[in-house]
């Protein structure tokens, strides 16, 4: 079957469900009609999609950690602690890596060891192993909405069980899973798996249950924002075609205030525009920001400063939800205490800044960044649609093959991997190598001039050593070395 960007017929979706639910015995416990009724009986305050719309309506930012552990009791304890002590607004069940790779038997063995030793063995919550009943036991102990977190090329069964178990959202997506969580799985196979997941979310929506989908696009690695926004909008449009109605736009902050805020503004503007152009103007979009991936400082006092700093950028960008790294993850899997302290720090920043209504959205530097960013994203997306002859999925496959869509340092071997970023003199991410991206002379000259400014300041050429230093800069306490 050729994978195209077309809504699945219901009979095709239900035929696919038979094989998906048969992947592990707990799939037999999923009753979709009963699950819909279960969600309808949940209080609206426990629905993630409604929660973020509330934040948008009130013009405030809520806080959401990324956390999860293996046993039901430990996961309940973790989430209750973050709810009651960390004072967050949304919660997550981070899926363990074995479950994300559909290694359910290995996840079950890890869970048994965790129960025997009373010590965490898995690096997340194996929701497929716990089944619908186990998931609901966790959900019913909490007062807040809970989302599933964890990119993976095949999350279909886990979604079936997690949604039936009371989760009301998911963060991940086909392109971030392809770029960063596969080695040789074709992108069309990953997209097909996510079309199933999106069709499942769309089915809940059609039955009156809002479900929040958080796109992720690609992880930054000193990456100009257009490298994340373009695949994120592709994820948005693929999801919308299958009936997803509540989409959260994930903004990967990298530290330069003007560029990060321009990212938030540009992503929101273009996502809404391309949704309307594709006939999905009824999709509700909200925004999310999170501190960058990569190495963080090991000293707690320095991480607290970064948590406050990236929280400030999210607040200035008026996002609905703010995520954050934690003070202890440079050392080990974050503890509930470390995560709670991190988000209490973030909330302190919000308490100081949010009521002041500071507006830097019209700042000239933000406008310049937004204009160039928008031009870059349009160049990529319009070329993807063109070479796909109007079909976004076919265009995505062909764009990856030709380098029109590309990522630096991807785990998959099925990309060109020619693009590369470096920081300018103010710490904004610029293109060191454009690869095969379809950019015109204005875009290329803009990035070259920004890199030249840095070379003039330091008195030497930017090279691969510079790029490595840029990746370590934040962990060394500066935005640019």
N, C-alpha and C positions, 0 to 999 in steps of 0.2 A: 504493500500500500504506500502510495506517495503521500508524504506528510505535507499538508497545505494549511493555510490559515483560514479554515472554514469551521463553523460550529458543528460539533458532532451531532448527528441524529440521535435521538434518545435510545433507539433500539441498538445502535452500535455501541453506545456508552454502556448499556446494561449487559451486552454480550462481553465487553471487556471486563466488567466487574466480576463476572464469574471466575475468571482466571486470576484476577487480582486477589479476591477474597480467599482463594484457595492457596495462596502463597504461604500461609501459616495458620494453624488451627484457630487462633483467636479471630480470624477473619469471619468465621462462621457465626460469631456473635453479633455481627453488624446487621441491624435491621434499619434500613434507611428511613422508612416511614416512621418507625418508633423514635429514631434519633431526631427527626424533625420535630416531633411532638415534645420530646425531652427539651430541646432548645427553646421551644415556644413557652414552656413552663418556667424557664430560667428567668430571674429578674433582669430587666434591661441593663441594670448597672453592671452585670457580668458579661455584657456583650462588647467585644473590643471595637467593632465597627461603630456602634453607637457612642462608645466612650470617646473615640477620637473626633467624631463629629461634634460632640459636646465641647471638646477643647477648641475646635475651630469656631464654634458659635460664640464662645466666651472670650476668644482671642487670648488664650493662655496656653502654656506648654505643660504637658504631663510627662512623667518619667517612667521609663521601662527598662529593667535590667535584662541581661541575657544569662540565664542560669538553669541548672538542672542537675539532678543526681539520680542514682539508680533505683533504690528501693522506694516503695510507696510511702513508708513512714518517713524516710529521710527526705524525700521530695516534698512531702507535706510540711515537714519541719522547716525546710529551706524557704519555701514560698510564704509560709505564715510569718516567718521571721522578717522577710523582706517587706511583706504587707504591713506588719504591726510595728516593727522597729525601723526598717528602712524607709517607711512612709512613701513607697512608690505608688503609682497609679494604675499600672498594668503589670502583669507577670508573664513569664515565659516558661515553657518546658523545652529546654534545649535537648534535642534528640542525640543520643549517643552515636558514636561513629560506626559501631557494628550494625545497629539498626538502620542507619542511613545508607549502608551498603547492602541492605537486605540479608545480612548474615544473622538471621533471627536465632538460629540454634546456638551460635557462639554468644550472642547477647543473653540468651537464656542461661547458659553456663556461667557467664559473668555475674548475672543477677543471683544465681544460686550461691556463688562464692561470697558475694556481698552480704547475703542474708546469713550465711554460716559464720563469716568473720566479723559481722557487724561493722564493716568498713567499706567505703566506696571502692568499687572495682571498675565500673564503667564511667566514661566521661560525660554522661548525660542520662536522660530518662528513656528507657527502652519501652516506649508506649505500645508498640505492637506486641511485645511479650506480655505486658500487663493486661492487655485486652480492654474492652469497653468498661467492664466493671471496675478494674483497677484505676483507670483514668478518671472515672466518675467519683471514685472515693477521694481522689485528690481534689478535683474541682469543687466538690460539695463541702470541703473543709474551708474554702476560701470565700472572700467577699468581692474579689476583683476579677476582671476578665483575664484569661490566660491564652497566650498565643503559642503556637509551635514554632521553634526556631531550628534552623539547620539546613543549609543547602545540600543537595544530593541529587544524583541523576535519576533516582527512582524513589519517590516518597509516597507512592500511590497507596499501598496498604496502610502505612503509618498514618496517612491523612484520613483514610476511611475510619480507622479506629480512634484516632485523636479527636476528630470532629464528632463522631458518635459519642465519644467520652466526655464531651462538653467544652473542648477548646473552641474558640471563636475566631481564630485567625492563624496565619502562617507567614513566616518571613523566609524568603529564599527565591528561587526562580530558575528557569532553564538555562539562561546564559551564564550566570555566576556559577551554576553547577557544572556547566560544560567547561568554562575557562579554568576554574579553580579546583574542581573536585573529580575530574576524570583524567584518564591518560589516553585512551584510544576509542572512546565511545563516540560515535558520530553525533553531531549536533542535532540532526533530525530525530534520532532515537530519544535524546533527552527531551526535546520539544514535545514529541508524541506522548511521553510519560507525563509531562506537565499539562498537556491538553486534557488528559484524563483528570488530573488534579483540579484544574480550572473548571472543567465541566462539572465535577463534583461540587465545587464551591458554588457554581452557577445554579446547580440543582437546588441547593439549600436556599439560595436567593429567590428562586422561582416559587418556593414553598413558603416564603415570608420570613426567612431567617437570614439576617445580614451577617456576612462573614468577611473579615478584613484580610486582604492579601497585600503583603509588603514586598515590593519588587526590590531586587538587589543589584542586578546588572553585572557588575564586575568589581573585584577588590582593587583598590588603588595601590600603586607602587610608585610613588612620585609620578602620578599620572595626571595629565591635563584633564579637567572634568568632562570634556566631550567624550573621552574614552569610556566613562561610566554612564553618562546621560543617554547616549545613543542606544546601547544595549538595554538600558533600563526602560526606555520608551518602547523598544521592541517587546520586552516582557509585558509591559502595560497593555499593548495592543493585542498580543496573543491571548492574554487572560480575558480581556474585555470581549473578544470574539466568542469565547466559550460561556459568557454570561456572568462573569465576575462584575460586581457593581460597586464595591468599596475597595479602593486601591490606595495604599500608602506609598509615597514616593521617598525612597531612601537616599539621603544626601550624605556622601562620604566626605567628611571634613578632613582637610590636610594642613590647616594652620594659618594660611594667609587670609586675613579677614575679608578683604574685598573679593577675592576669588571664591571663597567659601559661600559668602552671601549671594554672589552672582550665580553660583551653582544652584542654590535653593530657588532663586527667582526664575532662572532660565528653565530649569527642569519642570517646575510647576507650569509655566507659561506654555512650553512646547508640548508637554504631556496632554494638557487640556486641548490644545489646538489639534494635535494629531488624533486624539480621541474623537473630536467633533468631525474631523475630515473623514474618519473611517466609520461614521455612523453610530458612535458610542458616546454622544454628548451627555447622556444621562448618568454616566459613571461618576460617582463621588470620589474626589481625590483629596487626600490630606498629606501632610509632610512630616518627615522624620529626619533627625540628624544624629550622627554618631561620630565619636572620635576615631582617628585613623587606625588602620591595622598596622602591624609591624611592631618592632621592639619599643617598649616603654621603659622609662627609668626604673631602677630597682628601689630607689629611695622613696619612701612614702611621702615625704614632704614635697618632693618635686612632682609626684603624681597628683597630689591634691591640687597643686597649682594648675596642672594640665586639665584636670577634670573641671575646675572652675572656668578655665579659659574656653574650652570647647562648649561648655554649657552656655557661656556668654554668647558665643557665635550663633548657636541655635536659637537663643532668645532674640537676638538682634535680627535674625532671619525669620522670626515669627513662625517657627515650626510648631506643629501640634504635639509631637512626641520627641523626647530627647533620650537617647541611649548613651551609655558611657562605658569606657573601660574601667577597671577597678584598681585599687591601690596595691593589690597583692598578686595580680596575675603574671607579673614578671618573675615570680618565684614558684608558683604552683597554681593548680586549679583554684579559682577564686573561692574563698570561704563566704559563708553567709554573713559573718561579721564584717569582712572586708568590703563586700558588695554593699551592705547597708550603710557603712560609713561613707563610701564613695557617693552614694545617691543622696545622703543627707548633706554632703558637701555641695552637690549640684543644686539641691533645693535651696540651700542658703544663698547661692548666687541668684537663683530665680527670685527669691524673696527680696533681695536688694535691688535687682534691676528691672523686673517685670512691670512693676507699678509705675515706673518713670516714663514709660512710653517713648524711649529714645528711638529716633528714626534715622538710620543712616542708609536707607534704601536708595535715596537720591544722590548719594555720594558719587562724585565724578569717577573715582576709581572703580566703583561697583558698576557704573554704567558702561565703562570701557570694557571691563571683563565680560559683562553680560552680552554686549554686542558681538564681540569676537567669539564667545562661547556659542551663542545662538547660530552664528554663521557656520561654525565647525559642525555642530550637531545636524543642522539642516543638510549640509553637504554630504554627510555620511548617510543619514536616513533616506534622503531623496534618491541617492545612488542605490541603496539597498532595495528600495521599492522599484526602481527602474530596472535593475538587472533581474529582479524577480518577476518582471512583467506584470506588476501590480499585486503580486502575492508576497506578503511579508515573510512568510516562512521559507519559501523557495529563495527569496532574495537574501535572507540571512544565511542559508546554506552556501549559496554562490558567493556571497560577500566574504565569508570566512575563507573559502577556498582561494579567493583572489587577493585577500589582504585588505579589502575595503572595510571589513570589521577585523580588528586585531587587538591583542593585549600583550603587554610586556610580562615576562616571567610566568606565563600560564603553565599549568600542570599538564594540560592536554598537548599531545604531539601533533594535533590536527589543525594547527594554526600557523600562520607565517612567523609570528613572534618577532617582527622587525621593528615595531614601534618602541620608542623608549623616551622616558621623560627625565628632566633635570630641573632643578630649581633656579629661578632667577635671583637677582640680588636681594629681593624682598621676600623670598621663600615661596613664591607662587610656582606651580608646576608648569613647565613649558616642554615643547617637543624638541628633544635632542635628535631623534630620528623619526621622520614621518612615515617610514615604511611605504605602503601602497595606498595610504589614505587619500581620498579624492579632494584635496585642498587646493585652492587657487593661490596665486602669488601673494595676495594681501595677507592671507592667513600665515603662510610660510615666512614672509618677511617680518611679520609681527613677532613671531616666536624667536626668529633669529636675532632681531634687535634686542629683545629682552635678555637673551643669553649673552649678547655682546656687551650689554650694560654690566653684567656681572663680571665678565672677563676684564673689562676696563677697570672695574673697581678693585679686583684682586691682582691684576697684572699678569694673568696667565690664562691659557686656553682651558675651556671646560672640556673634560674628557671622562673616561670611564671611572677613574679614581674619584672624580667629583660626584658622579652619580652614586657611588657606594657611600661616600661621606654624607650625601643628602639623605640617604635612607636611614642613616644612624643619627642624624642631626637632633631630632626631637629627644631621643634617649640620652643625648649628651647635653640637653638643656637649652638648645637654641633652635630656631626655625630653619636657619641655614648656616652651615659652617663657614 
